[in-house]
Amino acid sequence: MAAVVYNRRYDIGFLGLERLHPFDSRKYGRAWRELNRLVGRDLRRYHIPVDRGVSDEELLLAHSPEYLARMSQSKNIVAALEIPSLRRAPAFLLRWNVLRPMRWAARGTVLAAQAAISCGAAVNLSGGYHHAKRDAGEGFCIFSDIAVAIRQLRAEGRIKSGQRIAYVDLDAHQGNGVCHQFRDDRDVFIFDMHNPSIYPCRDVEARQRIDCDLPLPVDCGGREYLGLLRKHLPGFLDSISRSGTVALGIFNAGTDVIQGDPLGAIALSAEDILERDLYTFGEFRKRRIPMVMLTSGGYTRESYRLIAASVCELLRQDGTVSG
Ligand SMILES: [Zn+2]
């Protein structure tokens, strides 16, 4: 049975932020409402509400105290968000309208990872901040929800010492923050299909950490993209599950691979993305690897629809809802 983690506080609402960044900052609420439309009342039975945002203590699992202190100043928050025109905004407004939703989303990733381990599959309708490093936020990613979740589950004993984590990043951007967070942690195995011509293309060190590095050509189409995924994902998952126990699969399912996305420069159709997601769910399920899906990047007005379509099919295939 699959679970869906969502809270209305995920939406980022800030004085016209949507005009300053190519990002639908309310796509989380839109995805939830679309999912309700597609699935109906049954969805509520599988909904895990989020109780709070992650605490400072939990964030210290992934970040230094100095970094968290820096994130109380506007100029540092704005630099990580990469929206210079917000520089004059008071820090308390940025904390309330931008950082607070991100804390709730990070807590959602922890809850979704816990749910995945207990029930097989779970989706957080936000999260996937894969550019956040221990001492630096960048690329609109401030808190490394992925590192917080992995380390918290280990501390709780839900992921035991020596058990493995399969991290599959299919967002258009390379997940450099995750690579840095787990640079010396060889129980985390990284599969990353990305466009190497866009940010963070200068982060050479991050790419060296990827276990299965699949660079894509600019404007890569669905046939080539899905062919690469089908060719490499099964071998990656087999190789790590044959020689050890994989306690958790993390699927960073960014939708900025859609044709026309202003940042991704990959050319998948909506059907290709649905196929990508269902194929990936299936590969985890086939190997009985608990999977948590995070929605990550996606900068078109259609992003929420793509997310809802994939989650709806995941619930259907999982037998959660009929149809
Ligand atoms: Zn991205």
Residues whose N, C-alpha, C, O or C-beta is under 5 A from the ligand:
A	BS01	ZN	D171 A172 H173 G254 D256 G297
